[in-house]
Amino acid sequence: MPGFNPENYAPVEDRLPLFWEKHPEGRIETELLRASDDFQTVIVIARLFRDGAESPFATGMAEEHQGGRGPNQDCWLENCETSAIGRALANAGWHGSVNGGKAPRPSRQEMDKASRSAQGDGGGQSGSPRSGTITEKQAKFLHVLCDKKSKDPDGTKASIKEKFGVESFNDIPYDGGKALIDKMAAMPDASAASEPEKPAGTFDPCPTCGSTESCDCVPF
């Protein structure tokens, strides 16, 4: 972003002491509201609570995408949480200060994201290929997908490692690994796929006579 100077914006960590000074017994809660199937896009909401309050007095939301340069390459969820907290603090009136004056409403983290987007590096949204291997979070997610989507999770994991010629999911190349994650995330769960549809006119076995067709026993 032309003219962007991070020193002109307060980071979120500079805003937090203002909240704790005002509400030492308050609390900040964050929640993952939504994530894409491949966990590459996340939306987080942050809620601010006054001392002893049950309802929040300010909230803030943020969205981040995995990829690109900077923190979103490996820590997009954590970065999203920080941005959401910063927006909640700004909504409550805590902007922090820079150069002896009140800081602008956007936090340094928000402006950094805007700058990356303006440069075509908006956290995985530019479409350009990425070198290297999949992230640790993606590797863990791939393990979860194997467990959920395959009737033979161990066999599937072994086949994936053989396909990519690696000993660990963490060594899978990024482009091929992400494509595999996207494909597996769209597959039905193995538990759902393993339950064949019952033919029309058939029922669960009658607890009295054992028939799987209509009978004169007590309805079940």
Secondary structure as GFF3:
##gff-version 3
##sequence-region A 1 220
A	DSSP	three_ten_helix	6	8	.	.	.	ID=ss1
A	DSSP	alpha_helix	12	22	.	.	.	ID=ss2
A	DSSP	beta_strand	27	35	.	.	.	ID=ss3
A	DSSP	beta_strand	41	49	.	.	.	ID=ss4
A	DSSP	beta_strand	58	65	.	.	.	ID=ss5
A	DSSP	three_ten_helix	70	73	.	.	.	ID=ss6
A	DSSP	alpha_helix	76	91	.	.	.	ID=ss7
A	DSSP	beta_strand	97	98	.	.	.	ID=ss8
A	DSSP	beta_strand	101	102	.	.	.	ID=ss9
A	DSSP	alpha_helix	108	118	.	.	.	ID=ss10
A	DSSP	alpha_helix	136	149	.	.	.	ID=ss11
A	DSSP	alpha_helix	153	164	.	.	.	ID=ss12
A	DSSP	three_ten_helix	169	171	.	.	.	ID=ss13
A	DSSP	alpha_helix	174	185	.	.	.	ID=ss14
A	DSSP	alpha_helix	190	193	.	.	.	ID=ss15
###
